[in-house]
Amino acid sequence: MHFVYLLISSGTKPNTYVGYTNDLFKRVTVHNLGKGAKYTRGRHWLLAYYEIFKSKNLALKREYALKKNYKLRKSIKDNYLINL
């Protein structure tokens, strides 16, 4: 299984991060330990959204599309924060 996920940082001004992995919960843990992508270091991240794909190729295409779609990212973030 392959996952595309969206993380939201905790704090007063939440940021989003989109990524790809084949082990979702391990990857989120790595981000929170400060060993993930450079952008995610020094922040605590919450898993707000993910999609599951059977092929790596489809997952990477979706990751790219989600990274570029700021409107959708903002919508996911806003819905997630409202439901906290």
PDB file of N, CA, C and O in Angstrom, chain B, residues numbered from 101:
ATOM      1  N   MET B 101       0.841  -1.181   0.000  1.00  0.00           N
ATOM      2  CA  MET B 101       0.000   0.000   0.000  1.00  0.00           C
ATOM      3  C   MET B 101       0.886   1.245   0.000  1.00  0.00           C
ATOM      4  O   MET B 101       1.978   1.252   0.568  1.00  0.00           O
ATOM      5  N   HIS B 102       0.390   2.294  -0.649  1.00  0.00           N
ATOM      6  CA  HIS B 102       1.116   3.554  -0.740  1.00  0.00           C
ATOM      7  C   HIS B 102       0.174   4.664  -0.278  1.00  0.00           C
ATOM      8  O   HIS B 102      -1.018   4.649  -0.586  1.00  0.00           O
ATOM      9  N   PHE B 103       0.714   5.612   0.453  1.00  0.00           N
ATOM     10  CA  PHE B 103      -0.098   6.652   1.067  1.00  0.00           C
ATOM     11  C   PHE B 103       0.379   8.031   0.649  1.00  0.00           C
ATOM     12  O   PHE B 103       1.578   8.278   0.512  1.00  0.00           O
ATOM     13  N   VAL B 104      -0.579   8.924   0.449  1.00  0.00           N
ATOM     14  CA  VAL B 104      -0.323  10.353   0.321  1.00  0.00           C
ATOM     15  C   VAL B 104      -0.997  10.967   1.530  1.00  0.00           C
ATOM     16  O   VAL B 104      -2.151  10.659   1.829  1.00  0.00           O
ATOM     17  N   TYR B 105      -0.281  11.833   2.222  1.00  0.00           N
ATOM     18  CA  TYR B 105      -0.820  12.348   3.477  1.00  0.00           C
ATOM     19  C   TYR B 105      -0.614  13.851   3.584  1.00  0.00           C
ATOM     20  O   TYR B 105       0.241  14.431   2.915  1.00  0.00           O
ATOM     21  N   LEU B 106      -1.425  14.468   4.446  1.00  0.00           N
ATOM     22  CA  LEU B 106      -1.316  15.885   4.740  1.00  0.00           C
ATOM     23  C   LEU B 106      -1.191  16.032   6.245  1.00  0.00           C
ATOM     24  O   LEU B 106      -2.033  15.549   7.003  1.00  0.00           O
ATOM     25  N   LEU B 107      -0.135  16.700   6.667  1.00  0.00           N
ATOM     26  CA  LEU B 107       0.098  16.972   8.075  1.00  0.00           C
ATOM     27  C   LEU B 107      -0.189  18.435   8.356  1.00  0.00           C
ATOM     28  O   LEU B 107      -0.009  19.290   7.489  1.00  0.00           O
ATOM     29  N   ILE B 108      -0.637  18.719   9.574  1.00  0.00           N
ATOM     30  CA  ILE B 108      -0.836  20.087  10.028  1.00  0.00           C
ATOM     31  C   ILE B 108      -0.009  20.269  11.288  1.00  0.00           C
ATOM     32  O   ILE B 108      -0.059  19.442  12.199  1.00  0.00           O
ATOM     33  N   SER B 109       0.754  21.354  11.337  1.00  0.00           N
ATOM     34  CA  SER B 109       1.561  21.618  12.520  1.00  0.00           C
ATOM     35  C   SER B 109       0.680  22.195  13.621  1.00  0.00           C
ATOM     36  O   SER B 109      -0.267  22.937  13.358  1.00  0.00           O
ATOM     37  N   SER B 110       1.011  21.839  14.858  1.00  0.00           N
ATOM     38  CA  SER B 110       0.286  22.423  15.979  1.00  0.00           C
ATOM     39  C   SER B 110       0.916  23.780  16.271  1.00  0.00           C
ATOM     40  O   SER B 110       2.069  24.030  15.922  1.00  0.00           O
ATOM     41  N   GLY B 111       0.164  24.631  16.900  1.00  0.00           N
ATOM     42  CA  GLY B 111       0.670  25.962  17.222  1.00  0.00           C
ATOM     43  C   GLY B 111      -0.324  27.027  16.818  1.00  0.00           C
ATOM     44  O   GLY B 111      -1.427  26.729  16.358  1.00  0.00           O
ATOM     45  N   THR B 112       0.080  28.275  16.996  1.00  0.00           N
ATOM     46  CA  THR B 112      -0.837  29.389  16.731  1.00  0.00           C
ATOM     47  C   THR B 112      -1.034  29.654  15.246  1.00  0.00           C
ATOM     48  O   THR B 112      -2.090  30.136  14.836  1.00  0.00           O
ATOM     49  N   LYS B 113      -0.024  29.342  14.434  1.00  0.00           N
ATOM     50  CA  LYS B 113      -0.143  29.529  12.979  1.00  0.00           C
ATOM     51  C   LYS B 113       0.179  28.205  12.288  1.00  0.00           C
ATOM     52  O   LYS B 113       1.324  27.978  11.894  1.00  0.00           O
ATOM     53  N   PRO B 114      -0.813  27.330  12.137  1.00  0.00           N
ATOM     54  CA  PRO B 114      -0.557  25.993  11.581  1.00  0.00           C
ATOM     55  C   PRO B 114      -0.112  26.024  10.121  1.00  0.00           C
ATOM     56  O   PRO B 114      -0.648  26.772   9.304  1.00  0.00           O
ATOM     57  N   ASN B 115       0.875  25.196   9.820  1.00  0.00           N
ATOM     58  CA  ASN B 115       1.340  24.994   8.453  1.00  0.00           C
ATOM     59  C   ASN B 115       0.914  23.609   7.992  1.00  0.00           C
ATOM     60  O   ASN B 115       0.556  22.754   8.803  1.00  0.00           O
ATOM     61  N   THR B 116       0.958  23.396   6.682  1.00  0.00           N
ATOM     62  CA  THR B 116       0.647  22.071   6.146  1.00  0.00           C
ATOM     63  C   THR B 116       1.875  21.499   5.455  1.00  0.00           C
ATOM     64  O   THR B 116       2.756  22.225   4.993  1.00  0.00           O
ATOM     65  N   TYR B 117       1.903  20.178   5.401  1.00  0.00           N
ATOM     66  CA  TYR B 117       2.967  19.464   4.706  1.00  0.00           C
ATOM     67  C   TYR B 117       2.335  18.264   4.014  1.00  0.00           C
ATOM     68  O   TYR B 117       1.562  17.531   4.630  1.00  0.00           O
ATOM     69  N   VAL B 118       2.652  18.059   2.753  1.00  0.00           N
ATOM     70  CA  VAL B 118       2.143  16.926   1.981  1.00  0.00           C
ATOM     71  C   VAL B 118       3.301  15.997   1.675  1.00  0.00           C
ATOM     72  O   VAL B 118       4.384  16.447   1.299  1.00  0.00           O
ATOM     73  N   GLY B 119       3.072  14.684   1.838  1.00  0.00           N
ATOM     74  CA  GLY B 119       4.126  13.725   1.564  1.00  0.00           C
ATOM     75  C   GLY B 119       3.589  12.402   1.059  1.00  0.00           C
ATOM     76  O   GLY B 119       2.380  12.191   0.960  1.00  0.00           O
ATOM     77  N   TYR B 120       4.521  11.517   0.743  1.00  0.00           N
ATOM     78  CA  TYR B 120       4.229  10.171   0.260  1.00  0.00           C
ATOM     79  C   TYR B 120       5.009   9.180   1.118  1.00  0.00           C
ATOM     80  O   TYR B 120       6.124   9.473   1.548  1.00  0.00           O
ATOM     81  N   THR B 121       4.427   8.012   1.366  1.00  0.00           N
ATOM     82  CA  THR B 121       5.118   6.954   2.091  1.00  0.00           C
ATOM     83  C   THR B 121       4.436   5.616   1.838  1.00  0.00           C
ATOM     84  O   THR B 121       3.329   5.557   1.301  1.00  0.00           O
ATOM     85  N   ASN B 122       5.116   4.543   2.235  1.00  0.00           N
ATOM     86  CA  ASN B 122       4.476   3.232   2.194  1.00  0.00           C
ATOM     87  C   ASN B 122       4.234   2.710   3.612  1.00  0.00           C
ATOM     88  O   ASN B 122       3.734   1.599   3.788  1.00  0.00           O
ATOM     89  N   ASP B 123       4.589   3.517   4.631  1.00  0.00           N
ATOM     90  CA  ASP B 123       4.321   3.183   6.039  1.00  0.00           C
ATOM     91  C   ASP B 123       3.901   4.476   6.743  1.00  0.00           C
ATOM     92  O   ASP B 123       4.737   5.204   7.277  1.00  0.00           O
ATOM     93  N   LEU B 124       2.620   4.743   6.735  1.00  0.00           N
ATOM     94  CA  LEU B 124       2.080   6.033   7.155  1.00  0.00           C
ATOM     95  C   LEU B 124       2.415   6.387   8.598  1.00  0.00           C
ATOM     96  O   LEU B 124       2.943   7.468   8.858  1.00  0.00           O
ATOM     97  N   PHE B 125       2.122   5.508   9.526  1.00  0.00           N
ATOM     98  CA  PHE B 125       2.291   5.868  10.930  1.00  0.00           C
ATOM     99  C   PHE B 125       3.760   5.973  11.328  1.00  0.00           C
ATOM    100  O   PHE B 125       4.118   6.783  12.183  1.00  0.00           O
ATOM    101  N   LYS B 126       4.599   5.163  10.715  1.00  0.00           N
ATOM    102  CA  LYS B 126       6.037   5.282  10.952  1.00  0.00           C
ATOM    103  C   LYS B 126       6.539   6.626  10.437  1.00  0.00           C
ATOM    104  O   LYS B 126       7.358   7.276  11.087  1.00  0.00           O
ATOM    105  N   ARG B 127       6.054   7.039   9.278  1.00  0.00           N
ATOM    106  CA  ARG B 127       6.502   8.298   8.675  1.00  0.00           C
ATOM    107  C   ARG B 127       6.093   9.500   9.514  1.00  0.00           C
ATOM    108  O   ARG B 127       6.890  10.422   9.691  1.00  0.00           O
ATOM    109  N   VAL B 128       4.873   9.510  10.033  1.00  0.00           N
ATOM    110  CA  VAL B 128       4.428  10.616  10.883  1.00  0.00           C
ATOM    111  C   VAL B 128       5.284  10.667  12.149  1.00  0.00           C
ATOM    112  O   VAL B 128       5.661  11.747  12.604  1.00  0.00           O
ATOM    113  N   THR B 129       5.587   9.508  12.711  1.00  0.00           N
ATOM    114  CA  THR B 129       6.442   9.445  13.891  1.00  0.00           C
ATOM    115  C   THR B 129       7.819  10.014  13.593  1.00  0.00           C
ATOM    116  O   THR B 129       8.372  10.761  14.401  1.00  0.00           O
ATOM    117  N   VAL B 130       8.375   9.669  12.441  1.00  0.00           N
ATOM    118  CA  VAL B 130       9.692  10.179  12.045  1.00  0.00           C
ATOM    119  C   VAL B 130       9.658  11.705  11.921  1.00  0.00           C
ATOM    120  O   VAL B 130      10.589  12.380  12.359  1.00  0.00           O
ATOM    121  N   HIS B 131       8.602  12.247  11.333  1.00  0.00           N
ATOM    122  CA  HIS B 131       8.474  13.705  11.231  1.00  0.00           C
ATOM    123  C   HIS B 131       8.474  14.327  12.627  1.00  0.00           C
ATOM    124  O   HIS B 131       9.148  15.331  12.860  1.00  0.00           O
ATOM    125  N   ASN B 132       7.730  13.741  13.544  1.00  0.00           N
ATOM    126  CA  ASN B 132       7.620  14.308  14.887  1.00  0.00           C
ATOM    127  C   ASN B 132       8.888  14.132  15.716  1.00  0.00           C
ATOM    128  O   ASN B 132       9.080  14.840  16.705  1.00  0.00           O
ATOM    129  N   LEU B 133       9.751  13.202  15.329  1.00  0.00           N
ATOM    130  CA  LEU B 133      11.035  13.037  16.008  1.00  0.00           C
ATOM    131  C   LEU B 133      12.105  13.978  15.448  1.00  0.00           C
ATOM    132  O   LEU B 133      13.236  13.997  15.934  1.00  0.00           O
ATOM    133  N   GLY B 134      11.745  14.757  14.428  1.00  0.00           N
ATOM    134  CA  GLY B 134      12.683  15.697  13.840  1.00  0.00           C
ATOM    135  C   GLY B 134      13.630  15.068  12.836  1.00  0.00           C
ATOM    136  O   GLY B 134      14.659  15.650  12.495  1.00  0.00           O
ATOM    137  N   LYS B 135      13.281  13.870  12.358  1.00  0.00           N
ATOM    138  CA  LYS B 135      14.148  13.175  11.418  1.00  0.00           C
ATOM    139  C   LYS B 135      13.526  13.065  10.029  1.00  0.00           C
ATOM    140  O   LYS B 135      14.060  12.370   9.165  1.00  0.00           O
ATOM    141  N   GLY B 136      12.419  13.735   9.812  1.00  0.00           N
ATOM    142  CA  GLY B 136      11.756  13.674   8.510  1.00  0.00           C
ATOM    143  C   GLY B 136      12.335  14.719   7.574  1.00  0.00           C
ATOM    144  O   GLY B 136      13.516  15.057   7.659  1.00  0.00           O
ATOM    145  N   ALA B 137      11.520  15.213   6.706  1.00  0.00           N
ATOM    146  CA  ALA B 137      11.938  16.249   5.763  1.00  0.00           C
ATOM    147  C   ALA B 137      12.412  17.486   6.528  1.00  0.00           C
ATOM    148  O   ALA B 137      11.929  17.768   7.624  1.00  0.00           O
ATOM    149  N   LYS B 138      13.337  18.201   5.955  1.00  0.00           N
ATOM    150  CA  LYS B 138      13.904  19.372   6.620  1.00  0.00           C
ATOM    151  C   LYS B 138      12.827  20.380   7.029  1.00  0.00           C
ATOM    152  O   LYS B 138      12.910  20.973   8.105  1.00  0.00           O
ATOM    153  N   TYR B 139      11.832  20.573   6.189  1.00  0.00           N
ATOM    154  CA  TYR B 139      10.750  21.527   6.474  1.00  0.00           C
ATOM    155  C   TYR B 139       9.984  21.162   7.738  1.00  0.00           C
ATOM    156  O   TYR B 139       9.476  22.048   8.426  1.00  0.00           O
ATOM    157  N   THR B 140       9.890  19.880   8.057  1.00  0.00           N
ATOM    158  CA  THR B 140       9.049  19.443   9.180  1.00  0.00           C
ATOM    159  C   THR B 140       9.797  19.435  10.511  1.00  0.00           C
ATOM    160  O   THR B 140       9.173  19.241  11.554  1.00  0.00           O
ATOM    161  N   ARG B 141      11.083  19.636  10.507  1.00  0.00           N
ATOM    162  CA  ARG B 141      11.868  19.569  11.747  1.00  0.00           C
ATOM    163  C   ARG B 141      11.519  20.719  12.685  1.00  0.00           C
ATOM    164  O   ARG B 141      11.311  21.854  12.257  1.00  0.00           O
ATOM    165  N   GLY B 142      11.462  20.395  13.974  1.00  0.00           N
ATOM    166  CA  GLY B 142      11.226  21.417  14.982  1.00  0.00           C
ATOM    167  C   GLY B 142       9.767  21.737  15.228  1.00  0.00           C
ATOM    168  O   GLY B 142       9.455  22.667  15.971  1.00  0.00           O
ATOM    169  N   ARG B 143       8.879  20.992  14.625  1.00  0.00           N
ATOM    170  CA  ARG B 143       7.438  21.202  14.819  1.00  0.00           C
ATOM    171  C   ARG B 143       6.789  19.885  15.203  1.00  0.00           C
ATOM    172  O   ARG B 143       7.313  18.808  14.919  1.00  0.00           O
ATOM    173  N   HIS B 144       5.639  19.993  15.857  1.00  0.00           N
ATOM    174  CA  HIS B 144       4.841  18.796  16.130  1.00  0.00           C
ATOM    175  C   HIS B 144       3.757  18.742  15.057  1.00  0.00           C
ATOM    176  O   HIS B 144       3.096  19.744  14.783  1.00  0.00           O
ATOM    177  N   TRP B 145       3.577  17.563  14.449  1.00  0.00           N
ATOM    178  CA  TRP B 145       2.655  17.402  13.325  1.00  0.00           C
ATOM    179  C   TRP B 145       1.505  16.473  13.672  1.00  0.00           C
ATOM    180  O   TRP B 145       1.672  15.482  14.382  1.00  0.00           O
ATOM    181  N   LEU B 146       0.339  16.816  13.156  1.00  0.00           N
ATOM    182  CA  LEU B 146      -0.869  16.001  13.312  1.00  0.00           C
ATOM    183  C   LEU B 146      -1.291  15.498  11.939  1.00  0.00           C
ATOM    184  O   LEU B 146      -1.294  16.255  10.967  1.00  0.00           O
ATOM    185  N   LEU B 147      -1.645  14.231  11.862  1.00  0.00           N
ATOM    186  CA  LEU B 147      -2.118  13.664  10.602  1.00  0.00           C
ATOM    187  C   LEU B 147      -3.556  14.116  10.388  1.00  0.00           C
ATOM    188  O   LEU B 147      -4.445  13.761  11.162  1.00  0.00           O
ATOM    189  N   ALA B 148      -3.784  14.896   9.339  1.00  0.00           N
ATOM    190  CA  ALA B 148      -5.103  15.460   9.084  1.00  0.00           C
ATOM    191  C   ALA B 148      -5.838  14.749   7.954  1.00  0.00           C
ATOM    192  O   ALA B 148      -7.068  14.767   7.910  1.00  0.00           O
ATOM    193  N   TYR B 149      -5.096  14.123   7.039  1.00  0.00           N
ATOM    194  CA  TYR B 149      -5.725  13.578   5.843  1.00  0.00           C
ATOM    195  C   TYR B 149      -4.771  12.597   5.189  1.00  0.00           C
ATOM    196  O   TYR B 149      -3.557  12.800   5.190  1.00  0.00           O
ATOM    197  N   TYR B 150      -5.333  11.526   4.628  1.00  0.00           N
ATOM    198  CA  TYR B 150      -4.509  10.611   3.826  1.00  0.00           C
ATOM    199  C   TYR B 150      -5.373   9.879   2.818  1.00  0.00           C
ATOM    200  O   TYR B 150      -6.585   9.742   2.987  1.00  0.00           O
ATOM    201  N   GLU B 151      -4.716   9.412   1.764  1.00  0.00           N
ATOM    202  CA  GLU B 151      -5.344   8.603   0.727  1.00  0.00           C
ATOM    203  C   GLU B 151      -4.488   7.368   0.530  1.00  0.00           C
ATOM    204  O   GLU B 151      -3.273   7.412   0.722  1.00  0.00           O
ATOM    205  N   ILE B 152      -5.117   6.265   0.149  1.00  0.00           N
ATOM    206  CA  ILE B 152      -4.424   4.999  -0.055  1.00  0.00           C
ATOM    207  C   ILE B 152      -4.442   4.651  -1.542  1.00  0.00           C
ATOM    208  O   ILE B 152      -5.460   4.801  -2.217  1.00  0.00           O
ATOM    209  N   PHE B 153      -3.286   4.181  -2.040  1.00  0.00           N
ATOM    210  CA  PHE B 153      -3.154   3.793  -3.436  1.00  0.00           C
ATOM    211  C   PHE B 153      -2.509   2.420  -3.534  1.00  0.00           C
ATOM    212  O   PHE B 153      -1.719   2.027  -2.676  1.00  0.00           O
ATOM    213  N   LYS B 154      -2.855   1.702  -4.583  1.00  0.00           N
ATOM    214  CA  LYS B 154      -2.246   0.387  -4.813  1.00  0.00           C
ATOM    215  C   LYS B 154      -0.902   0.503  -5.511  1.00  0.00           C
ATOM    216  O   LYS B 154      -0.045  -0.365  -5.351  1.00  0.00           O
ATOM    217  N   SER B 155      -0.708   1.566  -6.283  1.00  0.00           N
ATOM    218  CA  SER B 155       0.560   1.700  -7.006  1.00  0.00           C
ATOM    219  C   SER B 155       1.300   2.964  -6.557  1.00  0.00           C
ATOM    220  O   SER B 155       0.694   3.991  -6.252  1.00  0.00           O
ATOM    221  N   LYS B 156       2.605   2.851  -6.529  1.00  0.00           N
ATOM    222  CA  LYS B 156       3.458   3.976  -6.158  1.00  0.00           C
ATOM    223  C   LYS B 156       3.310   5.109  -7.165  1.00  0.00           C
ATOM    224  O   LYS B 156       3.287   6.282  -6.791  1.00  0.00           O
ATOM    225  N   ASN B 157       3.211   4.760  -8.424  1.00  0.00           N
ATOM    226  CA  ASN B 157       3.093   5.764  -9.479  1.00  0.00           C
ATOM    227  C   ASN B 157       1.862   6.649  -9.273  1.00  0.00           C
ATOM    228  O   ASN B 157       1.958   7.873  -9.362  1.00  0.00           O
ATOM    229  N   LEU B 158       0.713   6.040  -9.001  1.00  0.00           N
ATOM    230  CA  LEU B 158      -0.511   6.819  -8.767  1.00  0.00           C
ATOM    231  C   LEU B 158      -0.385   7.689  -7.520  1.00  0.00           C
ATOM    232  O   LEU B 158      -0.839   8.833  -7.506  1.00  0.00           O
ATOM    233  N   ALA B 159       0.227   7.146  -6.484  1.00  0.00           N
ATOM    234  CA  ALA B 159       0.393   7.905  -5.242  1.00  0.00           C
ATOM    235  C   ALA B 159       1.283   9.127  -5.464  1.00  0.00           C
ATOM    236  O   ALA B 159       0.980  10.214  -4.970  1.00  0.00           O
ATOM    237  N   LEU B 160       2.362   8.957  -6.193  1.00  0.00           N
ATOM    238  CA  LEU B 160       3.259  10.086  -6.441  1.00  0.00           C
ATOM    239  C   LEU B 160       2.608  11.162  -7.302  1.00  0.00           C
ATOM    240  O   LEU B 160       2.851  12.352  -7.104  1.00  0.00           O
ATOM    241  N   LYS B 161       1.783  10.743  -8.257  1.00  0.00           N
ATOM    242  CA  LYS B 161       1.049  11.722  -9.072  1.00  0.00           C
ATOM    243  C   LYS B 161       0.074  12.516  -8.203  1.00  0.00           C
ATOM    244  O   LYS B 161      -0.064  13.728  -8.364  1.00  0.00           O
ATOM    245  N   ARG B 162      -0.598  11.826  -7.285  1.00  0.00           N
ATOM    246  CA  ARG B 162      -1.551  12.489  -6.394  1.00  0.00           C
ATOM    247  C   ARG B 162      -0.826  13.418  -5.414  1.00  0.00           C
ATOM    248  O   ARG B 162      -1.309  14.509  -5.111  1.00  0.00           O
ATOM    249  N   GLU B 163       0.328  12.979  -4.924  1.00  0.00           N
ATOM    250  CA  GLU B 163       1.115  13.833  -4.028  1.00  0.00           C
ATOM    251  C   GLU B 163       1.471  15.144  -4.732  1.00  0.00           C
ATOM    252  O   GLU B 163       1.313  16.223  -4.163  1.00  0.00           O
ATOM    253  N   TYR B 164       1.939  15.044  -5.945  1.00  0.00           N
ATOM    254  CA  TYR B 164       2.306  16.229  -6.721  1.00  0.00           C
ATOM    255  C   TYR B 164       1.099  17.157  -6.896  1.00  0.00           C
ATOM    256  O   TYR B 164       1.207  18.370  -6.715  1.00  0.00           O
ATOM    257  N   ALA B 165      -0.047  16.574  -7.248  1.00  0.00           N
ATOM    258  CA  ALA B 165      -1.257  17.381  -7.460  1.00  0.00           C
ATOM    259  C   ALA B 165      -1.699  18.061  -6.169  1.00  0.00           C
ATOM    260  O   ALA B 165      -2.082  19.231  -6.184  1.00  0.00           O
ATOM    261  N   LEU B 166      -1.649  17.337  -5.055  1.00  0.00           N
ATOM    262  CA  LEU B 166      -2.079  17.902  -3.776  1.00  0.00           C
ATOM    263  C   LEU B 166      -1.111  18.995  -3.309  1.00  0.00           C
ATOM    264  O   LEU B 166      -1.536  19.988  -2.719  1.00  0.00           O
ATOM    265  N   LYS B 167       0.163  18.819  -3.567  1.00  0.00           N
ATOM    266  CA  LYS B 167       1.138  19.847  -3.191  1.00  0.00           C
ATOM    267  C   LYS B 167       0.880  21.149  -3.929  1.00  0.00           C
ATOM    268  O   LYS B 167       1.096  22.226  -3.373  1.00  0.00           O
ATOM    269  N   LYS B 168       0.429  21.071  -5.151  1.00  0.00           N
ATOM    270  CA  LYS B 168       0.201  22.262  -5.963  1.00  0.00           C
ATOM    271  C   LYS B 168      -1.179  22.890  -5.756  1.00  0.00           C
ATOM    272  O   LYS B 168      -1.388  24.047  -6.120  1.00  0.00           O
ATOM    273  N   ASN B 169      -2.115  22.148  -5.179  1.00  0.00           N
ATOM    274  CA  ASN B 169      -3.487  22.623  -5.010  1.00  0.00           C
ATOM    275  C   ASN B 169      -3.660  23.268  -3.626  1.00  0.00           C
ATOM    276  O   ASN B 169      -4.122  22.621  -2.687  1.00  0.00           O
ATOM    277  N   TYR B 170      -3.287  24.536  -3.513  1.00  0.00           N
ATOM    278  CA  TYR B 170      -3.322  25.223  -2.224  1.00  0.00           C
ATOM    279  C   TYR B 170      -4.742  25.417  -1.712  1.00  0.00           C
ATOM    280  O   TYR B 170      -4.970  25.447  -0.502  1.00  0.00           O
ATOM    281  N   LYS B 171      -5.689  25.549  -2.620  1.00  0.00           N
ATOM    282  CA  LYS B 171      -7.084  25.698  -2.213  1.00  0.00           C
ATOM    283  C   LYS B 171      -7.572  24.440  -1.479  1.00  0.00           C
ATOM    284  O   LYS B 171      -8.205  24.535  -0.428  1.00  0.00           O
ATOM    285  N   LEU B 172      -7.276  23.279  -2.038  1.00  0.00           N
ATOM    286  CA  LEU B 172      -7.674  22.023  -1.408  1.00  0.00           C
ATOM    287  C   LEU B 172      -6.959  21.833  -0.080  1.00  0.00           C
ATOM    288  O   LEU B 172      -7.575  21.405   0.895  1.00  0.00           O
ATOM    289  N   ARG B 173      -5.665  22.146  -0.026  1.00  0.00           N
ATOM    290  CA  ARG B 173      -4.915  22.029   1.226  1.00  0.00           C
ATOM    291  C   ARG B 173      -5.511  22.919   2.309  1.00  0.00           C
ATOM    292  O   ARG B 173      -5.636  22.502   3.460  1.00  0.00           O
ATOM    293  N   LYS B 174      -5.880  24.147   1.942  1.00  0.00           N
ATOM    294  CA  LYS B 174      -6.488  25.065   2.908  1.00  0.00           C
ATOM    295  C   LYS B 174      -7.839  24.536   3.366  1.00  0.00           C
ATOM    296  O   LYS B 174      -8.171  24.626   4.548  1.00  0.00           O
ATOM    297  N   SER B 175      -8.611  23.990   2.454  1.00  0.00           N
ATOM    298  CA  SER B 175      -9.909  23.430   2.796  1.00  0.00           C
ATOM    299  C   SER B 175      -9.770  22.267   3.782  1.00  0.00           C
ATOM    300  O   SER B 175     -10.503  22.192   4.768  1.00  0.00           O
ATOM    301  N   ILE B 176      -8.830  21.367   3.512  1.00  0.00           N
ATOM    302  CA  ILE B 176      -8.594  20.239   4.416  1.00  0.00           C
ATOM    303  C   ILE B 176      -8.153  20.747   5.784  1.00  0.00           C
ATOM    304  O   ILE B 176      -8.629  20.269   6.814  1.00  0.00           O
ATOM    305  N   LYS B 177      -7.245  21.714   5.789  1.00  0.00           N
ATOM    306  CA  LYS B 177      -6.751  22.275   7.048  1.00  0.00           C
ATOM    307  C   LYS B 177      -7.878  22.919   7.834  1.00  0.00           C
ATOM    308  O   LYS B 177      -8.015  22.670   9.032  1.00  0.00           O
ATOM    309  N   ASP B 178      -8.686  23.743   7.184  1.00  0.00           N
ATOM    310  CA  ASP B 178      -9.780  24.427   7.863  1.00  0.00           C
ATOM    311  C   ASP B 178     -10.795  23.442   8.431  1.00  0.00           C
ATOM    312  O   ASP B 178     -11.247  23.604   9.565  1.00  0.00           O
ATOM    313  N   ASN B 179     -11.159  22.416   7.647  1.00  0.00           N
ATOM    314  CA  ASN B 179     -12.106  21.407   8.131  1.00  0.00           C
ATOM    315  C   ASN B 179     -11.532  20.636   9.312  1.00  0.00           C
ATOM    316  O   ASN B 179     -12.248  20.333  10.266  1.00  0.00           O
ATOM    317  N   TYR B 180     -10.252  20.322   9.250  1.00  0.00           N
ATOM    318  CA  TYR B 180      -9.612  19.584  10.336  1.00  0.00           C
ATOM    319  C   TYR B 180      -9.592  20.414  11.616  1.00  0.00           C
ATOM    320  O   TYR B 180      -9.916  19.908  12.690  1.00  0.00           O
ATOM    321  N   LEU B 181      -9.216  21.680  11.507  1.00  0.00           N
ATOM    322  CA  LEU B 181      -9.119  22.540  12.693  1.00  0.00           C
ATOM    323  C   LEU B 181     -10.483  22.815  13.313  1.00  0.00           C
ATOM    324  O   LEU B 181     -10.586  22.955  14.531  1.00  0.00           O
ATOM    325  N   ILE B 182     -11.520  22.895  12.505  1.00  0.00           N
ATOM    326  CA  ILE B 182     -12.882  23.100  13.020  1.00  0.00           C
ATOM    327  C   ILE B 182     -13.315  21.888  13.851  1.00  0.00           C
ATOM    328  O   ILE B 182     -13.991  22.032  14.870  1.00  0.00           O
ATOM    329  N   ASN B 183     -12.922  20.708  13.409  1.00  0.00           N
ATOM    330  CA  ASN B 183     -13.360  19.477  14.064  1.00  0.00           C
ATOM    331  C   ASN B 183     -12.506  19.069  15.260  1.00  0.00           C
ATOM    332  O   ASN B 183     -12.781  18.041  15.878  1.00  0.00           O
ATOM    333  N   LEU B 184     -11.479  19.847  15.603  1.00  0.00           N
ATOM    334  CA  LEU B 184     -10.642  19.507  16.761  1.00  0.00           C
ATOM    335  C   LEU B 184     -11.380  19.678  18.060  1.00  0.00           C
ATOM    336  O   LEU B 184     -10.817  19.433  19.127  1.00  0.00           O
TER     337      LEU B 184
END
